[in-house]
Amino acid sequence: MRQRGNRIRVRQPKGTIEVSSVADHFDHVVGVDTHAGTHTYAVLDAGTGPRLVAATFTTTANGLSRALAWIRRRANGRVPVAIEGASSYGSGLRRALIAAGVDVCDVRPPKRAARAGRGKSDEIGAVAAVRTALASDVERLTTPRSDGLRSALGALLVERRAMDGRRTAERNALTALLRGFDLGMDARKPLTDIQVREVAGWRQRAADDAAMITIRQEARRLAVSVQALTLELAENHTALASLVEQLAPGLQQLLGVGAVTGAIVVAAYSHQGRVRSEAAFAALAGASPLEASSGNATRHRLNRHGDRQLNRALDVIARDRLSCDATTRDYLARRLGEGKSKREVRRSLKRYIARQMFPHLSAVMS
């Protein structure tokens, strides 16, 4: 990316931090508020920020072509398009813009508090998308995830979460049923797979009355459903492992990385260029401590932002390493001796894991 203008240099006690603003690189910025039937576009001057023009086009192929021609007429120089909902309603627009060679970034809608006193309309949403992009450093602009196998990976992860939630609900319902009625099975503890298999094999008994027949049939239905979902989750796990190996060879050989956590990491990273540095990758995961210094106090606080699924994957990997890796346990003991809590040590581990993963992803993924 070429540079226009000068970079802002903010002097800090430990060195110099370079902040490259969007206005340094672009002439105009286009914001898009996306919906199912229409998209609303707004063009702002990247330097001064005033709204130049806004328009609404349909989401059909013809509407997207007209929108692209409109952007080229209204915005000069290098122009990024900030899309609110680039992976949902704006996915068609995102693909059309990328195919046309236009820079695209994904922005989140403003929080409700930020809209207080200003109302909400499609045009206001489009302008807000531009201002969100303008308020970001160039290095922090989020490039949307790419398509292809990466989209398939995301679909498998979404379906896995849904299946896992259904299985948990069915297993809990089965446990409650066995605890609430005397069905001849001890369910005071969580059910084992052997118990679920036994219930799934129940048959109708001649001595049961109508109520007991219904209760046992419902218990059997729940157990069969739990077994079926378990099988589907196993097939999903196999598919995830295969896709992760295709997209990021060797990632699952890193300590603590499995098919599911690896899939979450690959889906978040997506492709080269989306995440520009290992620090940006840690920030994307919410694993980078945030500055909270004031006056003579120098400290950091927990980062609650970023991709929470990616943060959870790093946490699972860190816990796995703490349970089975001697070097990681030695690190835990040393940091505990320094007065750190287990939660603080785990946060440091997540930051280390992000730093370890990024060069591997950059080397093997296209």
N, C-alpha and C positions, 0 to 999 in steps of 0.2 A: 504494500500500500504506500503510495507516494505521500509526501508530506508538504503541506502548504502552511506558511507562517512559522512562528516560533513555538516551541514547546514551553509550557509553564513549568518552572522549576520551583518546588516547594522545599525549602531548607529544613531539615530535621536534624536532631542531635547526632544521629547515627549515620548520616550521609545525605545524599540527594535523591529525591524521588521525582521522576519525570512523569508528568501527567499530560497526555496528548488529547486535546479536546476534539469533539466532532467538528466544530467550526474550523479547526485547523486543516481539515482534510476534505471537507465537502462544501459545495456552493449552496445547494438547497437540500432539504430533507422532506420526504413525502411520508405522511402518516396515513394509516388505513384502519378504519373501524369496520370489522367484518361481521356479516350476518348471513343467514341461509340464502336469502334471495338477492340481496344487494350489498355492495361495499361502498363506503364513503371515503373519499380521498381528500387530503388537505396538503397544500404545498407551503412550506415556510422557508424563509431565507435563513441559512445556517449561521450567518454572522450576526444579523440584527434580530432575527426571531419573529418578525411580524408575519401574520398570515397573508399569503398572496391570493390564493383562490382555493375553492373547494368544489367538489362535484361528486355525484353518486352514479354508479353504473351497476348493471345486473351482474350476476355471477355466471352467466352463460359464457360459452366460448367467444361469442361475438362481443359480449360485454367486457370480457377481460382484454380482448384485442383493442377495443375502443379506449379502455382505461390506460393501457400501455401507450397508445398513441397520444393520449391526453397528457400523460406524465412527461413524455418526450417534448411536447410542445411547451408545457408550462414551466418545466424545471431544466435549468441549464447546467453544464459542467458535470461533475461527478455527483451522482445523486443516490443515496441509500433510501430504501423503502422500509419504514418501520411498521410492521404488521402486528396488530393486536389479535392473537388467535391464529398464528401462522400454522399450527398443527391441527387445527379443527376447521372452522368455517373458512379460514384463509389458506387452506392447503392447496387448492386449485390455483389461486393467485400466486402463491409462493412458487409452485412449479413453473408457471408461465413466466414469471420474472427471472427465475434462475436460468431458464432456457434462453431468455433474451439477453443474458449477460448483465442483469441489473443486480447491484448489491442489495441483499435482503437481511434484515435483522428482526428478531422476535422480541416484542415488548409486552410487559404485563399491563393489564388495565389499572388505572389509578385506584388507590384505596378510597373507600366511601368518605373518609374524613377529608381527603384532598378535594372532593367535589362539593363540599359543603358551601352553600350560598351561590353556586354557579349552575346547578341543574345538570341535566344530562340529555344530550342529543347525539345523533350520529356524527354531526360535524364537530361537536365539542370532543367526542371520543377520538376522532381522527387527529385533531389538533393536540390532544393530550398524548397520543402516541408519538408525535413529533417531539414534543417537549420532553418526554421521557428519554428519547434517544439523545437529544441535545444535552440533557443533564448527565449523560454517561460519558466516561472516557472511551476513546475508540477501542482500547484493548478490552473493555468490558461489554461491548456490544455483543449480544448473543446471536450467533448464526443458527438458524433453524436446523433441526436434524435432517439428515438426508434420507432418500427413499431406498428402494431395493431391499436387500436382505436385512438392512437395519430396521426398516418398517416392519418386516416379518418378525424380527426379534421383539420389537415393541408390542406387537399384537399378541405374541405368546406370553409376554410378561403381564399384560392386562388380563388375559384370560386366566393365567395362573392365579393371580390375586383373587379373581372372582371365584374360581373353583375352590381355592383354599378357604375362602370365607364360607362358601356353601357347605364344604365338608365339616368345618368347625361347628357351624350351626346345626347340621344334622347329627353330629356326634353328641353335642350338648343336649339336643332334644331326646336322643336315645338314652343318654345317661339319666336325664330327669324322669323319663318314663319308667326305667328300671328301678329307680329309687322310690318312685311314687306308688308302685304296685308290686305285689309279691309275685314275681315271675320266676322265682327260683334261681336268681343270679345275684351275687354280691356286687353291687355297684357303688359301694362307699368310696372306693378309689377310682381314679380315671380308668376308663375301659381300655383293655389291651386289644391288640389286633385279633388275638385268639378268641376273646369274648365276642367281639363283633362278628367274627366268622361263625361262631356257634349260634348266635342269634339269627344270622342270615340263613342258617340251615333249619330253623324251626319249621315244624309242620303242624297242621291242625290236630288237636287232640279230641277224642270223642267225649271225654269227661268235662270239657270246658263249656260254660254257658255262653250266651250270645255276647255279653260284655267282655268276657275274657278272650273270646275268639277275636273280637275287634281289636283289643289292646295288643294281643300277641301279633296280629297281622300288621299293625302299625309299627311295632318294634322291629319286625322283620323287614318291613319296607325301608325304615330308616337305616338299618344295618346294611342292606343291599345297596342303598344309595351311597353310604360311606365307602363301601368296597369299590363301587364303580368310580367314584371320584378319586379314590386313591390310585386306581389303575390309570385314569386320565392324567393325574398329576405326574405319575412315573413316565408316561409317554411324553408329556410336556417337558419334563426334565431332560429326557434324551434328546428331544428336538432342540432345546436351548443349548445343550452341550455341543451339539453338532454345529449350530450356527456360530456360536462363540469361537469355536476352533477355526472355522472358515474365515471369520472376520478379524480375529486377533489371535493368530497361532501362538501357542505357548502361554497364554495368559492364565489358563487354568492350572498351569504347573507352578505358579507363584504360590507361596505358602498361604493357606487359608482361603484361596479363591476357588469357588465351585462353579457349577453351571449357572445357578440362579444369580449369585453375586456377580459373577463375570458378565452375565447378560445385562445386568443393571448398569455396570460400569461401561460396557461397550455402547449401550443405548444412549447413555449420557454423553460420552465422548463423541460418538457418531462418526466423525471423519476428521482428517487433518485440516486445520484451519479454523475449526469451530472453537477450540480452546487453544489460546495462544501461548500459554506457559504453564508450568506445573503449579505456580502460585494461583493462576486463574482457574486451574482444575480444582485445586483445594477450595477456592472461593465458591466455585460452582457446587461443590459438595457440602458447603457450609462447614468445612473443617478448618478454615483459617481463622485464628483468633482476631477479633476486631479491637482496634486501638480504643482505649477508654481512659487515656491519660489526661490529667488536668493539674495545672500548677506544678507542684513539686512531686506529685504522684505519677508514677509511670506504671501502667498496668494494662491488661487486656481483658476482654470479656468474651463470653460464648457467642459464637455466630449462629443465629437461629434462622438464617436465610438460606438460599440455595435450593438445590434439588434434594428433597428430603429422602427420596428413595435411594439416591446415591449415598447420602449420609448414612442411611441405615445399612447399606451394603458394606461400607467401610467399617461400621461398628461391628457387624457380624464377623468380618475378617479379623478385626482386632481381638474380639473375644475368643475366636478360634485359636489365634496365635498364643493368647495368654493361657489357654488351656493345654496346649500341646507342645509349645516351643520353649526350650530351656533358655535361649538367649532373650526372648521377650519377657519371660518370667524374671530373669535377672534384672532386666531393665526396670520392671515393675518394682522389684524390691529396692533397687537403688533410688528410684524417684520417691517411693514411699518414705525412705529414710531421709530424704530432703524435705519432708513435710507436705508433699503433694497427696491429694486424695486419689482414690482409685478412679474416680470419674475424670479427674484432671489428667491422669496418666493415660487413660483411654483416649481422651481427646488428642493428646500429643501423638499417640500411636496412629490415630486416623490421619493426622497431618503427615506423618512419616509414610504411611501406606500410599497416600495420594502422591507424594513426591517420588515414591518408588515406581508406581504404576505408570505415571505420565510418560517417561522416556520409552518404556516398553510399548505403550499404545502408539506413540509417535513413530516408532521404528517399524511396527508391523502392520499398521492400518493405513489405508489409502484415503 
